[in-house]
Amino acid sequence: MIQMKVIYWLILISTFIGIYYLGAKTNLKLWGRVIIALVLGIIIGFIFGDLAETSKWIGDVFVRLIRMLVVPLILLL
């Protein structure tokens, strides 16, 4: 089970680095990167199943950061 966790986290980190590389080194638009990340997330979720719940906190932090930005953007714009 420990080996699966290590493999899962290595794949997850390499996915993050790959998406960052696509944005930094290529001309790919943001919406394209989002679609690619969405598809990769679905594939990784299907492959690893319940183990993918260990990284749920990353999504929770992301959603909280987005919520934190919405109110100031609405008030300033």
mmCIF file of the N, C-alpha and C atoms, coordinates in Angstrom:
data_MODEL
# 
_entry.id   MODEL 
# 
loop_
_atom_site.group_PDB 
_atom_site.id 
_atom_site.type_symbol 
_atom_site.label_atom_id 
_atom_site.label_alt_id 
_atom_site.label_comp_id 
_atom_site.label_asym_id 
_atom_site.label_entity_id 
_atom_site.label_seq_id 
_atom_site.pdbx_PDB_ins_code 
_atom_site.Cartn_x 
_atom_site.Cartn_y 
_atom_site.Cartn_z 
_atom_site.occupancy 
_atom_site.B_iso_or_equiv 
_atom_site.pdbx_formal_charge 
_atom_site.auth_seq_id 
_atom_site.auth_comp_id 
_atom_site.auth_asym_id 
_atom_site.auth_atom_id 
_atom_site.pdbx_PDB_model_num 
ATOM 1   N N  . MET A 1 1  ? 0.834   -1.199 0.000   1.00 0.00 ? 1  MET A N  1 
ATOM 2   C CA . MET A 1 1  ? 0.000   0.000  0.000   1.00 0.00 ? 1  MET A CA 1 
ATOM 3   C C  . MET A 1 1  ? 0.875   1.258  0.000   1.00 0.00 ? 1  MET A C  1 
ATOM 4   N N  . ILE A 1 2  ? 1.986   1.203  0.713   1.00 0.00 ? 2  ILE A N  1 
ATOM 5   C CA . ILE A 1 2  ? 2.886   2.354  0.754   1.00 0.00 ? 2  ILE A CA 1 
ATOM 6   C C  . ILE A 1 2  ? 3.456   2.630  -0.630  1.00 0.00 ? 2  ILE A C  1 
ATOM 7   N N  . GLN A 1 3  ? 3.760   1.561  -1.373  1.00 0.00 ? 3  GLN A N  1 
ATOM 8   C CA . GLN A 1 3  ? 4.313   1.738  -2.716  1.00 0.00 ? 3  GLN A CA 1 
ATOM 9   C C  . GLN A 1 3  ? 3.303   2.431  -3.628  1.00 0.00 ? 3  GLN A C  1 
ATOM 10  N N  . MET A 1 4  ? 2.022   2.105  -3.491  1.00 0.00 ? 4  MET A N  1 
ATOM 11  C CA . MET A 1 4  ? 0.992   2.744  -4.308  1.00 0.00 ? 4  MET A CA 1 
ATOM 12  C C  . MET A 1 4  ? 0.872   4.225  -3.976  1.00 0.00 ? 4  MET A C  1 
ATOM 13  N N  . LYS A 1 5  ? 1.008   4.566  -2.689  1.00 0.00 ? 5  LYS A N  1 
ATOM 14  C CA . LYS A 1 5  ? 0.951   5.969  -2.298  1.00 0.00 ? 5  LYS A CA 1 
ATOM 15  C C  . LYS A 1 5  ? 2.110   6.745  -2.900  1.00 0.00 ? 5  LYS A C  1 
ATOM 16  N N  . VAL A 1 6  ? 3.281   6.169  -2.875  1.00 0.00 ? 6  VAL A N  1 
ATOM 17  C CA . VAL A 1 6  ? 4.456   6.829  -3.444  1.00 0.00 ? 6  VAL A CA 1 
ATOM 18  C C  . VAL A 1 6  ? 4.287   7.007  -4.946  1.00 0.00 ? 6  VAL A C  1 
ATOM 19  N N  . ILE A 1 7  ? 3.818   5.965  -5.615  1.00 0.00 ? 7  ILE A N  1 
ATOM 20  C CA . ILE A 1 7  ? 3.593   6.065  -7.060  1.00 0.00 ? 7  ILE A CA 1 
ATOM 21  C C  . ILE A 1 7  ? 2.538   7.119  -7.366  1.00 0.00 ? 7  ILE A C  1 
ATOM 22  N N  . TYR A 1 8  ? 1.455   7.139  -6.588  1.00 0.00 ? 8  TYR A N  1 
ATOM 23  C CA . TYR A 1 8  ? 0.391   8.123  -6.791  1.00 0.00 ? 8  TYR A CA 1 
ATOM 24  C C  . TYR A 1 8  ? 0.920   9.543  -6.640  1.00 0.00 ? 8  TYR A C  1 
ATOM 25  N N  . TRP A 1 9  ? 1.665   9.807  -5.577  1.00 0.00 ? 9  TRP A N  1 
ATOM 26  C CA . TRP A 1 9  ? 2.168   11.163 -5.350  1.00 0.00 ? 9  TRP A CA 1 
ATOM 27  C C  . TRP A 1 9  ? 3.206   11.561 -6.394  1.00 0.00 ? 9  TRP A C  1 
ATOM 28  N N  . LEU A 1 10 ? 4.009   10.616 -6.857  1.00 0.00 ? 10 LEU A N  1 
ATOM 29  C CA . LEU A 1 10 ? 4.961   10.931 -7.933  1.00 0.00 ? 10 LEU A CA 1 
ATOM 30  C C  . LEU A 1 10 ? 4.234   11.292 -9.225  1.00 0.00 ? 10 LEU A C  1 
ATOM 31  N N  . ILE A 1 11 ? 3.180   10.553 -9.541  1.00 0.00 ? 11 ILE A N  1 
ATOM 32  C CA . ILE A 1 11 ? 2.394   10.864 -10.733 1.00 0.00 ? 11 ILE A CA 1 
ATOM 33  C C  . ILE A 1 11 ? 1.697   12.206 -10.575 1.00 0.00 ? 11 ILE A C  1 
ATOM 34  N N  . LEU A 1 12 ? 1.154   12.487 -9.402  1.00 0.00 ? 12 LEU A N  1 
ATOM 35  C CA . LEU A 1 12 ? 0.458   13.751 -9.159  1.00 0.00 ? 12 LEU A CA 1 
ATOM 36  C C  . LEU A 1 12 ? 1.413   14.936 -9.285  1.00 0.00 ? 12 LEU A C  1 
ATOM 37  N N  . ILE A 1 13 ? 2.570   14.833 -8.675  1.00 0.00 ? 13 ILE A N  1 
ATOM 38  C CA . ILE A 1 13 ? 3.553   15.915 -8.740  1.00 0.00 ? 13 ILE A CA 1 
ATOM 39  C C  . ILE A 1 13 ? 4.054   16.095 -10.168 1.00 0.00 ? 13 ILE A C  1 
ATOM 40  N N  . SER A 1 14 ? 4.299   14.995 -10.875 1.00 0.00 ? 14 SER A N  1 
ATOM 41  C CA . SER A 1 14 ? 4.756   15.123 -12.262 1.00 0.00 ? 14 SER A CA 1 
ATOM 42  C C  . SER A 1 14 ? 3.668   15.724 -13.143 1.00 0.00 ? 14 SER A C  1 
ATOM 43  N N  . THR A 1 15 ? 2.405   15.468 -12.827 1.00 0.00 ? 15 THR A N  1 
ATOM 44  C CA . THR A 1 15 ? 1.312   16.094 -13.572 1.00 0.00 ? 15 THR A CA 1 
ATOM 45  C C  . THR A 1 15 ? 1.302   17.599 -13.350 1.00 0.00 ? 15 THR A C  1 
ATOM 46  N N  . PHE A 1 16 ? 1.464   18.035 -12.102 1.00 0.00 ? 16 PHE A N  1 
ATOM 47  C CA . PHE A 1 16 ? 1.516   19.463 -11.807 1.00 0.00 ? 16 PHE A CA 1 
ATOM 48  C C  . PHE A 1 16 ? 2.686   20.130 -12.538 1.00 0.00 ? 16 PHE A C  1 
ATOM 49  N N  . ILE A 1 17 ? 3.835   19.495 -12.502 1.00 0.00 ? 17 ILE A N  1 
ATOM 50  C CA . ILE A 1 17 ? 5.013   20.045 -13.178 1.00 0.00 ? 17 ILE A CA 1 
ATOM 51  C C  . ILE A 1 17 ? 4.791   20.083 -14.691 1.00 0.00 ? 17 ILE A C  1 
ATOM 52  N N  . GLY A 1 18 ? 4.167   19.046 -15.229 1.00 0.00 ? 18 GLY A N  1 
ATOM 53  C CA . GLY A 1 18 ? 3.888   19.009 -16.664 1.00 0.00 ? 18 GLY A CA 1 
ATOM 54  C C  . GLY A 1 18 ? 2.929   20.106 -17.100 1.00 0.00 ? 18 GLY A C  1 
ATOM 55  N N  . ILE A 1 19 ? 1.890   20.354 -16.324 1.00 0.00 ? 19 ILE A N  1 
ATOM 56  C CA . ILE A 1 19 ? 0.951   21.425 -16.656 1.00 0.00 ? 19 ILE A CA 1 
ATOM 57  C C  . ILE A 1 19 ? 1.641   22.779 -16.543 1.00 0.00 ? 19 ILE A C  1 
ATOM 58  N N  . TYR A 1 20 ? 2.473   22.949 -15.545 1.00 0.00 ? 20 TYR A N  1 
ATOM 59  C CA . TYR A 1 20 ? 3.230   24.197 -15.427 1.00 0.00 ? 20 TYR A CA 1 
ATOM 60  C C  . TYR A 1 20 ? 4.152   24.373 -16.630 1.00 0.00 ? 20 TYR A C  1 
ATOM 61  N N  . TYR A 1 21 ? 4.816   23.312 -17.036 1.00 0.00 ? 21 TYR A N  1 
ATOM 62  C CA . TYR A 1 21 ? 5.720   23.370 -18.186 1.00 0.00 ? 21 TYR A CA 1 
ATOM 63  C C  . TYR A 1 21 ? 4.962   23.746 -19.457 1.00 0.00 ? 21 TYR A C  1 
ATOM 64  N N  . LEU A 1 22 ? 3.759   23.199 -19.616 1.00 0.00 ? 22 LEU A N  1 
ATOM 65  C CA . LEU A 1 22 ? 2.958   23.548 -20.786 1.00 0.00 ? 22 LEU A CA 1 
ATOM 66  C C  . LEU A 1 22 ? 2.664   25.048 -20.829 1.00 0.00 ? 22 LEU A C  1 
ATOM 67  N N  . GLY A 1 23 ? 2.440   25.641 -19.674 1.00 0.00 ? 23 GLY A N  1 
ATOM 68  C CA . GLY A 1 23 ? 2.153   27.071 -19.640 1.00 0.00 ? 23 GLY A CA 1 
ATOM 69  C C  . GLY A 1 23 ? 3.390   27.927 -19.814 1.00 0.00 ? 23 GLY A C  1 
ATOM 70  N N  . ALA A 1 24 ? 4.498   27.481 -19.280 1.00 0.00 ? 24 ALA A N  1 
ATOM 71  C CA . ALA A 1 24 ? 5.705   28.301 -19.295 1.00 0.00 ? 24 ALA A CA 1 
ATOM 72  C C  . ALA A 1 24 ? 6.483   28.181 -20.604 1.00 0.00 ? 24 ALA A C  1 
ATOM 73  N N  . LYS A 1 25 ? 6.514   27.017 -21.194 1.00 0.00 ? 25 LYS A N  1 
ATOM 74  C CA . LYS A 1 25 ? 7.384   26.784 -22.345 1.00 0.00 ? 25 LYS A CA 1 
ATOM 75  C C  . LYS A 1 25 ? 6.657   26.725 -23.685 1.00 0.00 ? 25 LYS A C  1 
ATOM 76  N N  . THR A 1 26 ? 5.342   26.639 -23.676 1.00 0.00 ? 26 THR A N  1 
ATOM 77  C CA . THR A 1 26 ? 4.604   26.569 -24.929 1.00 0.00 ? 26 THR A CA 1 
ATOM 78  C C  . THR A 1 26 ? 3.652   27.744 -25.050 1.00 0.00 ? 26 THR A C  1 
ATOM 79  N N  . ASN A 1 27 ? 2.962   27.774 -26.145 1.00 0.00 ? 27 ASN A N  1 
ATOM 80  C CA . ASN A 1 27 ? 2.020   28.850 -26.407 1.00 0.00 ? 27 ASN A CA 1 
ATOM 81  C C  . ASN A 1 27 ? 0.590   28.443 -26.082 1.00 0.00 ? 27 ASN A C  1 
ATOM 82  N N  . LEU A 1 28 ? 0.414   27.391 -25.291 1.00 0.00 ? 28 LEU A N  1 
ATOM 83  C CA . LEU A 1 28 ? -0.905  26.843 -24.987 1.00 0.00 ? 28 LEU A CA 1 
ATOM 84  C C  . LEU A 1 28 ? -1.682  27.798 -24.086 1.00 0.00 ? 28 LEU A C  1 
ATOM 85  N N  . LYS A 1 29 ? -2.915  28.067 -24.466 1.00 0.00 ? 29 LYS A N  1 
ATOM 86  C CA . LYS A 1 29 ? -3.769  28.984 -23.704 1.00 0.00 ? 29 LYS A CA 1 
ATOM 87  C C  . LYS A 1 29 ? -4.197  28.345 -22.380 1.00 0.00 ? 29 LYS A C  1 
ATOM 88  N N  . LEU A 1 30 ? -4.668  29.200 -21.466 1.00 0.00 ? 30 LEU A N  1 
ATOM 89  C CA . LEU A 1 30 ? -5.081  28.732 -20.140 1.00 0.00 ? 30 LEU A CA 1 
ATOM 90  C C  . LEU A 1 30 ? -6.214  27.719 -20.234 1.00 0.00 ? 30 LEU A C  1 
ATOM 91  N N  . TRP A 1 31 ? -7.199  27.967 -21.087 1.00 0.00 ? 31 TRP A N  1 
ATOM 92  C CA . TRP A 1 31 ? -8.325  27.043 -21.174 1.00 0.00 ? 31 TRP A CA 1 
ATOM 93  C C  . TRP A 1 31 ? -7.866  25.669 -21.666 1.00 0.00 ? 31 TRP A C  1 
ATOM 94  N N  . GLY A 1 32 ? -6.871  25.637 -22.505 1.00 0.00 ? 32 GLY A N  1 
ATOM 95  C CA . GLY A 1 32 ? -6.333  24.363 -22.974 1.00 0.00 ? 32 GLY A CA 1 
ATOM 96  C C  . GLY A 1 32 ? -5.663  23.595 -21.861 1.00 0.00 ? 32 GLY A C  1 
ATOM 97  N N  . ARG A 1 33 ? -4.902  24.320 -21.041 1.00 0.00 ? 33 ARG A N  1 
ATOM 98  C CA . ARG A 1 33 ? -4.246  23.681 -19.898 1.00 0.00 ? 33 ARG A CA 1 
ATOM 99  C C  . ARG A 1 33 ? -5.266  23.174 -18.889 1.00 0.00 ? 33 ARG A C  1 
ATOM 100 N N  . VAL A 1 34 ? -6.350  23.929 -18.699 1.00 0.00 ? 34 VAL A N  1 
ATOM 101 C CA . VAL A 1 34 ? -7.396  23.511 -17.762 1.00 0.00 ? 34 VAL A CA 1 
ATOM 102 C C  . VAL A 1 34 ? -8.068  22.236 -18.251 1.00 0.00 ? 34 VAL A C  1 
ATOM 103 N N  . ILE A 1 35 ? -8.357  22.162 -19.552 1.00 0.00 ? 35 ILE A N  1 
ATOM 104 C CA . ILE A 1 35 ? -8.975  20.957 -20.105 1.00 0.00 ? 35 ILE A CA 1 
ATOM 105 C C  . ILE A 1 35 ? -8.040  19.760 -19.955 1.00 0.00 ? 35 ILE A C  1 
ATOM 106 N N  . ILE A 1 36 ? -6.763  19.950 -20.256 1.00 0.00 ? 36 ILE A N  1 
ATOM 107 C CA . ILE A 1 36 ? -5.782  18.859 -20.114 1.00 0.00 ? 36 ILE A CA 1 
ATOM 108 C C  . ILE A 1 36 ? -5.701  18.405 -18.660 1.00 0.00 ? 36 ILE A C  1 
ATOM 109 N N  . ALA A 1 37 ? -5.647  19.353 -17.728 1.00 0.00 ? 37 ALA A N  1 
ATOM 110 C CA . ALA A 1 37 ? -5.574  19.007 -16.307 1.00 0.00 ? 37 ALA A CA 1 
ATOM 111 C C  . ALA A 1 37 ? -6.837  18.278 -15.859 1.00 0.00 ? 37 ALA A C  1 
ATOM 112 N N  . LEU A 1 38 ? -7.988  18.691 -16.377 1.00 0.00 ? 38 LEU A N  1 
ATOM 113 C CA . LEU A 1 38 ? -9.249  18.035 -16.031 1.00 0.00 ? 38 LEU A CA 1 
ATOM 114 C C  . LEU A 1 38 ? -9.257  16.586 -16.510 1.00 0.00 ? 38 LEU A C  1 
ATOM 115 N N  . VAL A 1 39 ? -8.850  16.367 -17.730 1.00 0.00 ? 39 VAL A N  1 
ATOM 116 C CA . VAL A 1 39 ? -8.810  15.007 -18.281 1.00 0.00 ? 39 VAL A CA 1 
ATOM 117 C C  . VAL A 1 39 ? -7.800  14.149 -17.513 1.00 0.00 ? 39 VAL A C  1 
ATOM 118 N N  . LEU A 1 40 ? -6.611  14.694 -17.242 1.00 0.00 ? 40 LEU A N  1 
ATOM 119 C CA . LEU A 1 40 ? -5.614  13.938 -16.477 1.00 0.00 ? 40 LEU A CA 1 
ATOM 120 C C  . LEU A 1 40 ? -6.112  13.628 -15.074 1.00 0.00 ? 40 LEU A C  1 
ATOM 121 N N  . GLY A 1 41 ? -6.816  14.578 -14.452 1.00 0.00 ? 41 GLY A N  1 
ATOM 122 C CA . GLY A 1 41 ? -7.369  14.342 -13.121 1.00 0.00 ? 41 GLY A CA 1 
ATOM 123 C C  . GLY A 1 41 ? -8.401  13.228 -13.115 1.00 0.00 ? 41 GLY A C  1 
ATOM 124 N N  . ILE A 1 42 ? -9.235  13.192 -14.145 1.00 0.00 ? 42 ILE A N  1 
ATOM 125 C CA . ILE A 1 42 ? -10.236 12.118 -14.246 1.00 0.00 ? 42 ILE A CA 1 
ATOM 126 C C  . ILE A 1 42 ? -9.552  10.769 -14.429 1.00 0.00 ? 42 ILE A C  1 
ATOM 127 N N  . ILE A 1 43 ? -8.547  10.735 -15.289 1.00 0.00 ? 43 ILE A N  1 
ATOM 128 C CA . ILE A 1 43 ? -7.832  9.475  -15.524 1.00 0.00 ? 43 ILE A CA 1 
ATOM 129 C C  . ILE A 1 43 ? -7.132  8.997  -14.255 1.00 0.00 ? 43 ILE A C  1 
ATOM 130 N N  . ILE A 1 44 ? -6.434  9.905  -13.573 1.00 0.00 ? 44 ILE A N  1 
ATOM 131 C CA . ILE A 1 44 ? -5.739  9.532  -12.333 1.00 0.00 ? 44 ILE A CA 1 
ATOM 132 C C  . ILE A 1 44 ? -6.740  9.085  -11.275 1.00 0.00 ? 44 ILE A C  1 
ATOM 133 N N  . GLY A 1 45 ? -7.900  9.768  -11.203 1.00 0.00 ? 45 GLY A N  1 
ATOM 134 C CA . GLY A 1 45 ? -8.930  9.371  -10.249 1.00 0.00 ? 45 GLY A CA 1 
ATOM 135 C C  . GLY A 1 45 ? -9.463  7.985  -10.509 1.00 0.00 ? 45 GLY A C  1 
ATOM 136 N N  . PHE A 1 46 ? -9.667  7.642  -11.787 1.00 0.00 ? 46 PHE A N  1 
ATOM 137 C CA . PHE A 1 46 ? -10.142 6.297  -12.111 1.00 0.00 ? 46 PHE A CA 1 
ATOM 138 C C  . PHE A 1 46 ? -9.094  5.240  -11.819 1.00 0.00 ? 46 PHE A C  1 
ATOM 139 N N  . ILE A 1 47 ? -7.846  5.552  -12.090 1.00 0.00 ? 47 ILE A N  1 
ATOM 140 C CA . ILE A 1 47 ? -6.788  4.570  -11.885 1.00 0.00 ? 47 ILE A CA 1 
ATOM 141 C C  . ILE A 1 47 ? -6.560  4.300  -10.398 1.00 0.00 ? 47 ILE A C  1 
ATOM 142 N N  . PHE A 1 48 ? -6.487  5.368  -9.600  1.00 0.00 ? 48 PHE A N  1 
ATOM 143 C CA . PHE A 1 48 ? -6.122  5.202  -8.195  1.00 0.00 ? 48 PHE A CA 1 
ATOM 144 C C  . PHE A 1 48 ? -7.316  5.151  -7.248  1.00 0.00 ? 48 PHE A C  1 
ATOM 145 N N  . GLY A 1 49 ? -8.486  5.552  -7.683  1.00 0.00 ? 49 GLY A N  1 
ATOM 146 C CA . GLY A 1 49 ? -9.713  5.419  -6.895  1.00 0.00 ? 49 GLY A CA 1 
ATOM 147 C C  . GLY A 1 49 ? -9.649  6.068  -5.524  1.00 0.00 ? 49 GLY A C  1 
ATOM 148 N N  . ASP A 1 50 ? -9.792  5.241  -4.493  1.00 0.00 ? 50 ASP A N  1 
ATOM 149 C CA . ASP A 1 50 ? -9.854  5.741  -3.115  1.00 0.00 ? 50 ASP A CA 1 
ATOM 150 C C  . ASP A 1 50 ? -8.560  6.408  -2.674  1.00 0.00 ? 50 ASP A C  1 
ATOM 151 N N  . LEU A 1 51 ? -7.460  6.006  -3.259  1.00 0.00 ? 51 LEU A N  1 
ATOM 152 C CA . LEU A 1 51 ? -6.178  6.607  -2.899  1.00 0.00 ? 51 LEU A CA 1 
ATOM 153 C C  . LEU A 1 51 ? -6.129  8.079  -3.302  1.00 0.00 ? 51 LEU A C  1 
ATOM 154 N N  . ALA A 1 52 ? -6.897  8.446  -4.317  1.00 0.00 ? 52 ALA A N  1 
ATOM 155 C CA . ALA A 1 52 ? -6.929  9.837  -4.780  1.00 0.00 ? 52 ALA A CA 1 
ATOM 156 C C  . ALA A 1 52 ? -7.545  10.769 -3.738  1.00 0.00 ? 52 ALA A C  1 
ATOM 157 N N  . GLU A 1 53 ? -8.277  10.236 -2.786  1.00 0.00 ? 53 GLU A N  1 
ATOM 158 C CA . GLU A 1 53 ? -8.869  11.063 -1.736  1.00 0.00 ? 53 GLU A CA 1 
ATOM 159 C C  . GLU A 1 53 ? -7.813  11.651 -0.807  1.00 0.00 ? 53 GLU A C  1 
ATOM 160 N N  . THR A 1 54 ? -6.618  11.092 -0.799  1.00 0.00 ? 54 THR A N  1 
ATOM 161 C CA . THR A 1 54 ? -5.570  11.632 0.070   1.00 0.00 ? 54 THR A CA 1 
ATOM 162 C C  . THR A 1 54 ? -5.088  12.994 -0.405  1.00 0.00 ? 54 THR A C  1 
ATOM 163 N N  . SER A 1 55 ? -5.357  13.334 -1.667  1.00 0.00 ? 55 SER A N  1 
ATOM 164 C CA . SER A 1 55 ? -4.953  14.645 -2.181  1.00 0.00 ? 55 SER A CA 1 
ATOM 165 C C  . SER A 1 55 ? -6.136  15.604 -2.286  1.00 0.00 ? 55 SER A C  1 
ATOM 166 N N  . LYS A 1 56 ? -7.238  15.275 -1.652  1.00 0.00 ? 56 LYS A N  1 
ATOM 167 C CA . LYS A 1 56 ? -8.434  16.125 -1.680  1.00 0.00 ? 56 LYS A CA 1 
ATOM 168 C C  . LYS A 1 56 ? -8.156  17.500 -1.096  1.00 0.00 ? 56 LYS A C  1 
ATOM 169 N N  . TRP A 1 57 ? -7.248  17.567 -0.163  1.00 0.00 ? 57 TRP A N  1 
ATOM 170 C CA . TRP A 1 57 ? -6.953  18.842 0.491   1.00 0.00 ? 57 TRP A CA 1 
ATOM 171 C C  . TRP A 1 57 ? -6.402  19.874 -0.502  1.00 0.00 ? 57 TRP A C  1 
ATOM 172 N N  . ILE A 1 58 ? -5.740  19.423 -1.545  1.00 0.00 ? 58 ILE A N  1 
ATOM 173 C CA . ILE A 1 58 ? -5.210  20.359 -2.544  1.00 0.00 ? 58 ILE A CA 1 
ATOM 174 C C  . ILE A 1 58 ? -6.362  21.064 -3.245  1.00 0.00 ? 58 ILE A C  1 
ATOM 175 N N  . GLY A 1 59 ? -7.381  20.314 -3.627  1.00 0.00 ? 59 GLY A N  1 
ATOM 176 C CA . GLY A 1 59 ? -8.557  20.909 -4.264  1.00 0.00 ? 59 GLY A CA 1 
ATOM 177 C C  . GLY A 1 59 ? -9.317  21.825 -3.321  1.00 0.00 ? 59 GLY A C  1 
ATOM 178 N N  . ASP A 1 60 ? -9.405  21.424 -2.042  1.00 0.00 ? 60 ASP A N  1 
ATOM 179 C CA . ASP A 1 60 ? -10.091 22.261 -1.059  1.00 0.00 ? 60 ASP A CA 1 
ATOM 180 C C  . ASP A 1 60 ? -9.386  23.602 -0.880  1.00 0.00 ? 60 ASP A C  1 
ATOM 181 N N  . VAL A 1 61 ? -8.068  23.577 -0.817  1.00 0.00 ? 61 VAL A N  1 
ATOM 182 C CA . VAL A 1 61 ? -7.299  24.826 -0.692  1.00 0.00 ? 61 VAL A CA 1 
ATOM 183 C C  . VAL A 1 61 ? -7.499  25.690 -1.934  1.00 0.00 ? 61 VAL A C  1 
ATOM 184 N N  . PHE A 1 62 ? -7.491  25.076 -3.110  1.00 0.00 ? 62 PHE A N  1 
ATOM 185 C CA . PHE A 1 62 ? -7.683  25.818 -4.352  1.00 0.00 ? 62 PHE A CA 1 
ATOM 186 C C  . PHE A 1 62 ? -9.048  26.506 -4.378  1.00 0.00 ? 62 PHE A C  1 
ATOM 187 N N  . VAL A 1 63 ? -10.103 25.785 -3.999  1.00 0.00 ? 63 VAL A N  1 
ATOM 188 C CA . VAL A 1 63 ? -11.445 26.363 -3.995  1.00 0.00 ? 63 VAL A CA 1 
ATOM 189 C C  . VAL A 1 63 ? -11.533 27.495 -2.980  1.00 0.00 ? 63 VAL A C  1 
ATOM 190 N N  . ARG A 1 64 ? -10.917 27.346 -1.828  1.00 0.00 ? 64 ARG A N  1 
ATOM 191 C CA . ARG A 1 64 ? -10.933 28.417 -0.824  1.00 0.00 ? 64 ARG A CA 1 
ATOM 192 C C  . ARG A 1 64 ? -10.194 29.660 -1.321  1.00 0.00 ? 64 ARG A C  1 
ATOM 193 N N  . LEU A 1 65 ? -9.088  29.467 -2.030  1.00 0.00 ? 65 LEU A N  1 
ATOM 194 C CA . LEU A 1 65 ? -8.368  30.613 -2.587  1.00 0.00 ? 65 LEU A CA 1 
ATOM 195 C C  . LEU A 1 65 ? -9.198  31.326 -3.649  1.00 0.00 ? 65 LEU A C  1 
ATOM 196 N N  . ILE A 1 66 ? -9.905  30.565 -4.473  1.00 0.00 ? 66 ILE A N  1 
ATOM 197 C CA . ILE A 1 66 ? -10.772 31.167 -5.478  1.00 0.00 ? 66 ILE A CA 1 
ATOM 198 C C  . ILE A 1 66 ? -11.886 31.965 -4.804  1.00 0.00 ? 66 ILE A C  1 
ATOM 199 N N  . ARG A 1 67 ? -12.509 31.402 -3.790  1.00 0.00 ? 67 ARG A N  1 
ATOM 200 C CA . ARG A 1 67 ? -13.560 32.115 -3.051  1.00 0.00 ? 67 ARG A CA 1 
ATOM 201 C C  . ARG A 1 67 ? -13.025 33.398 -2.423  1.00 0.00 ? 67 ARG A C  1 
ATOM 202 N N  . MET A 1 68 ? -11.801 33.342 -1.940  1.00 0.00 ? 68 MET A N  1 
ATOM 203 C CA . MET A 1 68 ? -11.192 34.507 -1.314  1.00 0.00 ? 68 MET A CA 1 
ATOM 204 C C  . MET A 1 68 ? -10.974 35.617 -2.328  1.00 0.00 ? 68 MET A C  1 
ATOM 205 N N  . LEU A 1 69 ? -10.758 35.285 -3.582  1.00 0.00 ? 69 LEU A N  1 
ATOM 206 C CA . LEU A 1 69 ? -10.525 36.282 -4.622  1.00 0.00 ? 69 LEU A CA 1 
ATOM 207 C C  . LEU A 1 69 ? -11.800 36.860 -5.221  1.00 0.00 ? 69 LEU A C  1 
ATOM 208 N N  . VAL A 1 70 ? -12.904 36.135 -5.134  1.00 0.00 ? 70 VAL A N  1 
ATOM 209 C CA . VAL A 1 70 ? -14.133 36.553 -5.806  1.00 0.00 ? 70 VAL A CA 1 
ATOM 210 C C  . VAL A 1 70 ? -14.678 37.858 -5.232  1.00 0.00 ? 70 VAL A C  1 
ATOM 211 N N  . VAL A 1 71 ? -14.790 37.965 -3.937  1.00 0.00 ? 71 VAL A N  1 
ATOM 212 C CA . VAL A 1 71 ? -15.384 39.150 -3.311  1.00 0.00 ? 71 VAL A CA 1 
ATOM 213 C C  . VAL A 1 71 ? -14.595 40.418 -3.630  1.00 0.00 ? 71 VAL A C  1 
ATOM 214 N N  . PRO A 1 72 ? -13.272 40.448 -3.462  1.00 0.00 ? 72 PRO A N  1 
ATOM 215 C CA . PRO A 1 72 ? -12.547 41.665 -3.834  1.00 0.00 ? 72 PRO A CA 1 
ATOM 216 C C  . PRO A 1 72 ? -12.661 42.006 -5.327  1.00 0.00 ? 72 PRO A C  1 
ATOM 217 N N  . LEU A 1 73 ? -12.682 41.007 -6.177  1.00 0.00 ? 73 LEU A N  1 
ATOM 218 C CA . LEU A 1 73 ? -12.846 41.277 -7.615  1.00 0.00 ? 73 LEU A CA 1 
ATOM 219 C C  . LEU A 1 73 ? -14.198 41.891 -7.919  1.00 0.00 ? 73 LEU A C  1 
ATOM 220 N N  . ILE A 1 74 ? -15.237 41.404 -7.276  1.00 0.00 ? 74 ILE A N  1 
ATOM 221 C CA . ILE A 1 74 ? -16.580 41.964 -7.501  1.00 0.00 ? 74 ILE A CA 1 
ATOM 222 C C  . ILE A 1 74 ? -16.650 43.390 -6.979  1.00 0.00 ? 74 ILE A C  1 
ATOM 223 N N  . LEU A 1 75 ? -16.067 43.636 -5.811  1.00 0.00 ? 75 LEU A N  1 
ATOM 224 C CA . LEU A 1 75 ? -16.135 44.972 -5.224  1.00 0.00 ? 75 LEU A CA 1 
ATOM 225 C C  . LEU A 1 75 ? -15.281 45.981 -5.995  1.00 0.00 ? 75 LEU A C  1 
ATOM 226 N N  . LEU A 1 76 ? -14.164 45.537 -6.542  1.00 0.00 ? 76 LEU A N  1 
ATOM 227 C CA . LEU A 1 76 ? -13.273 46.471 -7.240  1.00 0.00 ? 76 LEU A CA 1 
ATOM 228 C C  . LEU A 1 76 ? -13.649 46.683 -8.696  1.00 0.00 ? 76 LEU A C  1 
ATOM 229 N N  . LEU A 1 77 ? -14.331 45.729 -9.283  1.00 0.00 ? 77 LEU A N  1 
ATOM 230 C CA . LEU A 1 77 ? -14.684 45.865 -10.694 1.00 0.00 ? 77 LEU A CA 1 
ATOM 231 C C  . LEU A 1 77 ? -16.126 46.206 -10.774 1.00 0.00 ? 77 LEU A C  1 
# 
